[in-house]
């Protein structure tokens, strides 16, 4: 897909809402993750404001809510002499 694809064909309001609901986020939660006002997400989803062409990149970096667990490093302490 060409680099300018998303610039020329930004995400549509219904596509954003579908992504958000399928990934388990409320508008406020998505707004908090993106560091924006809840009203921005609302306006994007209703078509009142156009969705930024780079939003698809930000959404790719957001994990599914309640989906695959992030692997965490755990270390076990060994007793001396064990």
C-alpha positions in Angstrom: 0.0 0.0 0.0 1.5 3.4 -0.9 2.6 5.7 1.8 0.1 8.4 0.8 -2.9 6.0 0.9 -4.0 7.0 4.4 -3.3 10.7 3.6 -5.6 10.6 0.6 -8.1 8.2 2.2 -8.4 8.9 5.9 -10.3 6.7 8.2 -14.1 7.1 8.0 -16.1 7.8 11.2 -17.8 4.4 11.1 -14.4 2.7 10.7 -13.1 4.5 13.8 -16.2 3.6 15.8 -16.0 0.0 14.7 -12.3 -0.2 15.6 -13.0 1.3 19.0 -15.9 -1.0 19.9 -14.3 -4.1 18.5 -11.2 -3.4 20.6 -13.3 -2.8 23.8 -12.7 1.0 24.4 -15.1 3.7 25.4 -14.7 7.1 23.8 -13.2 8.5 26.9 -10.7 5.7 27.3 -9.5 6.0 23.7 -9.2 9.8 24.2 -7.1 9.3 27.3 -4.8 6.9 25.6 -4.3 9.4 22.7 -4.0 12.3 25.1 -6.9 14.2 23.6 -10.3 15.4 24.7 -13.2 13.0 24.7 -15.1 15.4 22.4 -12.5 15.0 19.7 -13.2 11.2 19.5 -16.9 11.9 19.6 -16.7 14.5 16.8 -14.6 12.2 14.7 -17.1 9.4 15.1 -20.1 11.6 14.2 -18.2 13.2 11.2 -18.4 16.7 12.8 -14.6 16.9 12.5 -12.3 15.1 10.1 -10.2 12.3 11.4 -6.4 13.0 11.2 -4.7 11.1 8.5 -2.1 9.7 11.0 -4.7 8.2 13.4 -4.4 4.7 11.9 -0.8 4.6 13.0 -1.7 5.5 16.6 -4.4 2.9 16.6 -2.0 0.2 15.5 0.1 0.8 18.6 -2.8 0.4 21.0 -3.4 -3.1 22.3 -6.8 -4.7 22.4 -8.5 -4.1 25.7 -8.8 -7.4 27.5 -7.2 -9.1 24.6 -3.8 -10.7 24.5 -1.9 -10.1 27.7 1.3 -8.2 27.6 4.2 -10.4 28.5 5.8 -9.2 31.7 9.2 -10.1 33.0 9.1 -11.9 36.2 12.2 -12.9 38.1 12.4 -15.4 40.8 14.6 -14.9 43.7 16.9 -17.8 44.6 18.0 -18.4 48.1 21.7 -18.5 48.7 23.0 -22.0 48.6 19.9 -23.3 46.9 
